[in-house]
């Protein structure tokens, strides 16, 4: 029996928000959804600021210029919340 390898592609395809979550569609068809409270800058941003994102880091990151926030698909897949400020 031959099992073909699963091809993963963790590059960002789309980003969207609900009231409580951020969701990132990946190029391979998966969607990462995590609580918005994990990322205080995004949580406290306006809907307009949240919508103003761009793909960064060779396709594996998301950047919000106005609120100085950067996320990676790797970190989101690991369940890494933003570090707490002192």
N, CA, C and O atoms as a GROMACS GRO file, in nm:
protein
  344
    1UNK      N    1   0.084  -0.117   0.000
    1UNK     CA    2   0.000   0.000   0.000
    1UNK      C    3   0.089   0.124   0.000
    1UNK      O    4   0.184   0.133   0.078
    2UNK      N    5   0.057   0.218  -0.087
    2UNK     CA    6   0.133   0.342  -0.096
    2UNK      C    7   0.052   0.455  -0.034
    2UNK      O    8  -0.064   0.476  -0.067
    3UNK      N    9   0.116   0.525   0.057
    3UNK     CA   10   0.052   0.641   0.118
    3UNK      C   11   0.127   0.765   0.070
    3UNK      O   12   0.246   0.781   0.094
    4UNK      N   13   0.052   0.853   0.003
    4UNK     CA   14   0.118   0.974  -0.044
    4UNK      C   15   0.137   1.070   0.072
    4UNK      O   16   0.054   1.078   0.162
    5UNK      N   17   0.247   1.143   0.069
    5UNK     CA   18   0.277   1.238   0.175
    5UNK      C   19   0.183   1.356   0.175
    5UNK      O   20   0.141   1.404   0.069
    6UNK      N   21   0.150   1.401   0.291
    6UNK     CA   22   0.064   1.518   0.304
    6UNK      C   23   0.150   1.643   0.284
    6UNK      O   24   0.254   1.659   0.347
    7UNK      N   25   0.106   1.728   0.197
    7UNK     CA   26   0.177   1.852   0.169
    7UNK      C   27   0.119   1.963   0.256
    7UNK      O   28   0.000   1.994   0.246
    8UNK      N   29   0.200   2.022   0.339
    8UNK     CA   30   0.154   2.133   0.420
    8UNK      C   31   0.214   2.262   0.366
    8UNK      O   32   0.325   2.265   0.314
    9UNK      N   33   0.139   2.367   0.382
    9UNK     CA   34   0.184   2.499   0.340
    9UNK      C   35   0.128   2.598   0.441
    9UNK      O   36   0.011   2.636   0.434
   10UNK      N   37   0.211   2.639   0.535
   10UNK     CA   38   0.168   2.723   0.646
   10UNK      C   39   0.174   2.872   0.616
   10UNK      O   40   0.174   2.954   0.707
   11UNK      N   41   0.180   2.907   0.487
   11UNK     CA   42   0.178   3.048   0.450
   11UNK      C   43   0.036   3.105   0.463
   11UNK      O   44  -0.062   3.033   0.449
   12UNK      N   45   0.030   3.233   0.492
   12UNK     CA   46  -0.097   3.303   0.515
   12UNK      C   47  -0.172   3.326   0.384
   12UNK      O   48  -0.116   3.374   0.286
   13UNK      N   49  -0.299   3.290   0.386
   13UNK     CA   50  -0.386   3.316   0.271
   13UNK      C   51  -0.484   3.430   0.305
   13UNK      O   52  -0.507   3.518   0.222
   14UNK      N   53  -0.540   3.427   0.426
   14UNK     CA   54  -0.638   3.527   0.466
   14UNK      C   55  -0.641   3.537   0.618
   14UNK      O   56  -0.608   3.442   0.689
   15UNK      N   57  -0.681   3.654   0.668
   15UNK     CA   58  -0.694   3.678   0.812
   15UNK      C   59  -0.830   3.741   0.835
   15UNK      O   60  -0.870   3.832   0.762
   16UNK      N   61  -0.902   3.693   0.936
   16UNK     CA   62  -1.030   3.754   0.971
   16UNK      C   63  -1.056   3.738   1.120
   16UNK      O   64  -0.991   3.658   1.187
   17UNK      N   65  -1.151   3.814   1.169
   17UNK     CA   66  -1.178   3.821   1.312
   17UNK      C   67  -1.325   3.797   1.340
   17UNK      O   68  -1.411   3.831   1.258
   18UNK      N   69  -1.354   3.740   1.456
   18UNK     CA   70  -1.487   3.744   1.513
   18UNK      C   71  -1.474   3.834   1.635
   18UNK      O   72  -1.369   3.893   1.657
   19UNK      N   73  -1.577   3.845   1.713
   19UNK     CA   74  -1.570   3.927   1.833
   19UNK      C   75  -1.464   3.876   1.930
   19UNK      O   76  -1.401   3.955   2.001
   20UNK      N   77  -1.443   3.744   1.933
   20UNK     CA   78  -1.355   3.682   2.032
   20UNK      C   79  -1.231   3.613   1.976
   20UNK      O   80  -1.146   3.570   2.054
   21UNK      N   81  -1.219   3.600   1.844
   21UNK     CA   82  -1.111   3.521   1.787
   21UNK      C   83  -1.043   3.590   1.669
   21UNK      O   84  -1.099   3.680   1.607
   22UNK      N   85  -0.922   3.544   1.641
   22UNK     CA   86  -0.854   3.574   1.515
   22UNK      C   87  -0.840   3.441   1.443
   22UNK      O   88  -0.805   3.340   1.503
   23UNK      N   89  -0.869   3.441   1.314
   23UNK     CA   90  -0.858   3.320   1.233
   23UNK      C   91  -0.767   3.348   1.114
   23UNK      O   92  -0.775   3.454   1.051
   24UNK      N   93  -0.682   3.252   1.084
   24UNK     CA   94  -0.590   3.265   0.972
   24UNK      C   95  -0.607   3.143   0.882
   24UNK      O   96  -0.585   3.029   0.924
   25UNK      N   97  -0.648   3.168   0.758
   25UNK     CA   98  -0.656   3.061   0.659
   25UNK      C   99  -0.516   3.041   0.602
   25UNK      O  100  -0.448   3.137   0.566
   26UNK      N  101  -0.474   2.915   0.595
   26UNK     CA  102  -0.344   2.881   0.540
   26UNK      C  103  -0.358   2.837   0.396
   26UNK      O  104  -0.466   2.797   0.352
   27UNK      N  105  -0.250   2.843   0.323
   27UNK     CA  106  -0.250   2.806   0.181
   27UNK      C  107  -0.288   2.659   0.160
   27UNK      O  108  -0.340   2.624   0.054
   28UNK      N  109  -0.263   2.574   0.259
   28UNK     CA  110  -0.294   2.432   0.242
   28UNK      C  111  -0.438   2.395   0.279
   28UNK      O  112  -0.474   2.278   0.278
   29UNK      N  113  -0.520   2.495   0.312
   29UNK     CA  114  -0.661   2.470   0.340
   29UNK      C  115  -0.696   2.466   0.488
   29UNK      O  116  -0.814   2.468   0.523
   30UNK      N  117  -0.597   2.461   0.574
   30UNK     CA  118  -0.627   2.463   0.717
   30UNK      C  119  -0.658   2.605   0.762
   30UNK      O  120  -0.623   2.702   0.696
   31UNK      N  121  -0.727   2.614   0.877
   31UNK     CA  122  -0.754   2.743   0.940
   31UNK      C  123  -0.711   2.734   1.086
   31UNK      O  124  -0.747   2.640   1.157
   32UNK      N  125  -0.633   2.834   1.129
   32UNK     CA  126  -0.593   2.844   1.269
   32UNK      C  127  -0.687   2.947   1.333
   32UNK      O  128  -0.701   3.057   1.281
   33UNK      N  129  -0.750   2.912   1.443
   33UNK     CA  130  -0.836   3.004   1.515
   33UNK      C  131  -0.793   3.006   1.661
   33UNK      O  132  -0.787   2.901   1.726
   34UNK      N  133  -0.762   3.125   1.712
   34UNK     CA  134  -0.716   3.138   1.850
   34UNK      C  135  -0.788   3.254   1.916
   34UNK      O  136  -0.839   3.343   1.848
   35UNK      N  137  -0.792   3.254   2.050
   35UNK     CA  138  -0.858   3.364   2.121
   35UNK      C  139  -0.788   3.497   2.098
   35UNK      O  140  -0.666   3.506   2.103
   36UNK      N  141  -0.866   3.599   2.072
   36UNK     CA  142  -0.812   3.732   2.049
   36UNK      C  143  -0.745   3.788   2.174
   36UNK      O  144  -0.652   3.868   2.162
   37UNK      N  145  -0.788   3.748   2.293
   37UNK     CA  146  -0.727   3.798   2.416
   37UNK      C  147  -0.581   3.755   2.430
   37UNK      O  148  -0.509   3.812   2.512
   38UNK      N  149  -0.536   3.658   2.352
   38UNK     CA  150  -0.395   3.619   2.354
   38UNK      C  151  -0.305   3.730   2.300
   38UNK      O  152  -0.186   3.731   2.328
   39UNK      N  153  -0.362   3.821   2.224
   39UNK     CA  154  -0.284   3.926   2.159
   39UNK      C  155  -0.344   4.062   2.196
   39UNK      O  156  -0.428   4.114   2.123
   40UNK      N  157  -0.302   4.120   2.310
   40UNK     CA  158  -0.364   4.243   2.360
   40UNK      C  159  -0.367   4.359   2.262
   40UNK      O  160  -0.464   4.434   2.259
   41UNK      N  161  -0.263   4.375   2.181
   41UNK     CA  162  -0.264   4.485   2.084
   41UNK      C  163  -0.378   4.469   1.984
   41UNK      O  164  -0.445   4.567   1.950
   42UNK      N  165  -0.400   4.347   1.938
   42UNK     CA  166  -0.512   4.324   1.846
   42UNK      C  167  -0.646   4.332   1.918
   42UNK      O  168  -0.743   4.384   1.864
   43UNK      N  169  -0.650   4.280   2.040
   43UNK     CA  170  -0.773   4.283   2.119
   43UNK      C  171  -0.820   4.427   2.139
   43UNK      O  172  -0.940   4.456   2.131
   44UNK      N  173  -0.726   4.517   2.166
   44UNK     CA  174  -0.759   4.657   2.193
   44UNK      C  175  -0.767   4.744   2.068
   44UNK      O  176  -0.802   4.861   2.077
   45UNK      N  177  -0.736   4.689   1.954
   45UNK     CA  178  -0.740   4.764   1.828
   45UNK      C  179  -0.884   4.779   1.779
   45UNK      O  180  -0.972   4.703   1.817
   46UNK      N  181  -0.904   4.879   1.695
   46UNK     CA  182  -1.035   4.897   1.633
   46UNK      C  183  -1.051   4.793   1.521
   46UNK      O  184  -0.952   4.738   1.474
   47UNK      N  185  -1.174   4.767   1.479
   47UNK     CA  186  -1.194   4.677   1.365
   47UNK      C  187  -1.119   4.724   1.240
   47UNK      O  188  -1.069   4.642   1.163
   48UNK      N  189  -1.110   4.855   1.220
   48UNK     CA  190  -1.039   4.909   1.105
   48UNK      C  191  -0.890   4.880   1.115
   48UNK      O  192  -0.826   4.844   1.016
   49UNK      N  193  -0.833   4.896   1.235
   49UNK     CA  194  -0.691   4.866   1.255
   49UNK      C  195  -0.664   4.716   1.236
   49UNK      O  196  -0.563   4.680   1.175
   50UNK      N  197  -0.752   4.631   1.285
   50UNK     CA  198  -0.735   4.486   1.267
   50UNK      C  199  -0.738   4.448   1.120
   50UNK      O  200  -0.664   4.359   1.076
   51UNK      N  201  -0.824   4.513   1.044
   51UNK     CA  202  -0.839   4.480   0.902
   51UNK      C  203  -0.720   4.527   0.818
   51UNK      O  204  -0.705   4.485   0.704
   52UNK      N  205  -0.637   4.614   0.873
   52UNK     CA  206  -0.525   4.670   0.798
   52UNK      C  207  -0.398   4.587   0.823
   52UNK      O  208  -0.303   4.635   0.886
   53UNK      N  209  -0.396   4.465   0.773
   53UNK     CA  210  -0.284   4.373   0.790
   53UNK      C  211  -0.219   4.347   0.654
   53UNK      O  212  -0.278   4.372   0.549
   54UNK      N  213  -0.096   4.296   0.662
   54UNK     CA  214  -0.029   4.252   0.539
   54UNK      C  215   0.050   4.126   0.570
   54UNK      O  216   0.092   4.103   0.684
   55UNK      N  217   0.070   4.046   0.469
   55UNK     CA  218   0.151   3.925   0.482
   55UNK      C  219   0.296   3.967   0.493
   55UNK      O  220   0.341   4.057   0.421
   56UNK      N  221   0.370   3.903   0.582
   56UNK     CA  222   0.511   3.936   0.604
   56UNK      C  223   0.590   3.806   0.620
   56UNK      O  224   0.534   3.696   0.614
   57UNK      N  225   0.719   3.819   0.641
   57UNK     CA  226   0.803   3.704   0.671
   57UNK      C  227   0.798   3.593   0.568
   57UNK      O  228   0.788   3.476   0.602
   58UNK      N  229   0.805   3.631   0.441
   58UNK     CA  230   0.804   3.530   0.335
   58UNK      C  231   0.674   3.454   0.323
   58UNK      O  232   0.670   3.346   0.265
   59UNK      N  233   0.566   3.511   0.378
   59UNK     CA  234   0.434   3.447   0.370
   59UNK      C  235   0.394   3.378   0.498
   59UNK      O  236   0.279   3.334   0.511
   60UNK      N  237   0.486   3.367   0.593
   60UNK     CA  238   0.459   3.295   0.718
   60UNK      C  239   0.425   3.386   0.835
   60UNK      O  240   0.412   3.340   0.948
   61UNK      N  241   0.410   3.514   0.809
   61UNK     CA  242   0.380   3.609   0.915
   61UNK      C  243   0.274   3.708   0.874
   61UNK      O  244   0.240   3.720   0.756
   62UNK      N  245   0.222   3.779   0.975
   62UNK     CA  246   0.122   3.883   0.954
   62UNK      C  247   0.170   4.006   1.029
   62UNK      O  248   0.216   3.997   1.142
   63UNK      N  249   0.158   4.122   0.964
   63UNK     CA  250   0.205   4.246   1.024
   63UNK      C  251   0.095   4.351   1.022
   63UNK      O  252   0.026   4.369   0.921
   64UNK      N  253   0.079   4.420   1.136
   64UNK     CA  254  -0.012   4.533   1.149
   64UNK      C  255   0.073   4.655   1.180
   64UNK      O  256   0.116   4.674   1.294
   65UNK      N  257   0.098   4.737   1.082
   65UNK     CA  258   0.185   4.854   1.095
   65UNK      C  259   0.136   4.950   1.202
   65UNK      O  260   0.213   4.991   1.289
   66UNK      N  261   0.010   4.987   1.196
   66UNK     CA  262  -0.044   5.091   1.283
   66UNK      C  263  -0.037   5.056   1.432
   66UNK      O  264  -0.019   5.144   1.516
   67UNK      N  265  -0.051   4.927   1.464
   67UNK     CA  266  -0.048   4.888   1.606
   67UNK      C  267   0.081   4.815   1.643
   67UNK      O  268   0.094   4.765   1.754
   68UNK      N  269   0.175   4.810   1.549
   68UNK     CA  270   0.306   4.748   1.573
   68UNK      C  271   0.294   4.606   1.627
   68UNK      O  272   0.351   4.572   1.731
   69UNK      N  273   0.219   4.522   1.554
   69UNK     CA  274   0.199   4.383   1.594
   69UNK      C  275   0.244   4.291   1.482
   69UNK      O  276   0.220   4.319   1.364
   70UNK      N  277   0.308   4.182   1.519
   70UNK     CA  278   0.351   4.080   1.424
   70UNK      C  279   0.318   3.944   1.482
   70UNK      O  280   0.346   3.916   1.599
   71UNK      N  281   0.259   3.857   1.400
   71UNK     CA  282   0.231   3.719   1.439
   71UNK      C  283   0.289   3.627   1.332
   71UNK      O  284   0.301   3.666   1.216
   72UNK      N  285   0.323   3.506   1.374
   72UNK     CA  286   0.368   3.406   1.277
   72UNK      C  287   0.272   3.288   1.282
   72UNK      O  288   0.212   3.258   1.386
   73UNK      N  289   0.259   3.221   1.169
   73UNK     CA  290   0.175   3.102   1.168
   73UNK      C  291   0.235   2.994   1.257
   73UNK      O  292   0.161   2.918   1.320
   74UNK      N  293   0.367   2.987   1.264
   74UNK     CA  294   0.432   2.889   1.351
   74UNK      C  295   0.393   2.912   1.496
   74UNK      O  296   0.356   2.817   1.566
   75UNK      N  297   0.401   3.035   1.542
   75UNK     CA  298   0.364   3.066   1.680
   75UNK      C  299   0.217   3.036   1.708
   75UNK      O  300   0.183   2.983   1.814
   76UNK      N  301   0.131   3.071   1.614
   76UNK     CA  302  -0.011   3.044   1.632
   76UNK      C  303  -0.039   2.894   1.637
   76UNK      O  304  -0.121   2.849   1.717
   77UNK      N  305   0.027   2.817   1.552
   77UNK     CA  306   0.009   2.673   1.553
   77UNK      C  307   0.058   2.609   1.684
   77UNK      O  308   0.003   2.508   1.729
   78UNK      N  309   0.160   2.669   1.744
   78UNK     CA  310   0.212   2.619   1.873
   78UNK      C  311   0.127   2.666   1.991
   78UNK      O  312   0.145   2.619   2.103
   79UNK      N  313   0.034   2.759   1.966
   79UNK     CA  314  -0.048   2.811   2.074
   79UNK      C  315   0.023   2.915   2.157
   79UNK      O  316  -0.005   2.930   2.276
   80UNK      N  317   0.117   2.987   2.096
   80UNK     CA  318   0.197   3.086   2.168
   80UNK      C  319   0.123   3.219   2.174
   80UNK      O  320   0.102   3.285   2.073
   81UNK      N  321   0.085   3.258   2.295
   81UNK     CA  322   0.024   3.388   2.316
   81UNK      C  323   0.133   3.495   2.320
   81UNK      O  324   0.252   3.463   2.332
   82UNK      N  325   0.094   3.621   2.309
   82UNK     CA  326   0.190   3.732   2.319
   82UNK      C  327   0.252   3.732   2.458
   82UNK      O  328   0.184   3.701   2.556
   83UNK      N  329   0.381   3.766   2.466
   83UNK     CA  330   0.443   3.775   2.599
   83UNK      C  331   0.376   3.883   2.682
   83UNK      O  332   0.334   3.987   2.630
   84UNK      N  333   0.366   3.858   2.811
   84UNK     CA  334   0.306   3.959   2.901
   84UNK      C  335   0.407   4.068   2.927
   84UNK      O  336   0.526   4.043   2.946
   85UNK      N  337   0.356   4.192   2.926
   85UNK     CA  338   0.447   4.302   2.956
   85UNK      C  339   0.461   4.316   3.107
   85UNK      O  340   0.373   4.280   3.184
   86UNK      N  341   0.575   4.370   3.145
   86UNK     CA  342   0.604   4.384   3.289
   86UNK      C  343   0.538   4.503   3.348
   86UNK      O  344   0.552   4.528   3.467
   0.00000   0.00000   0.00000
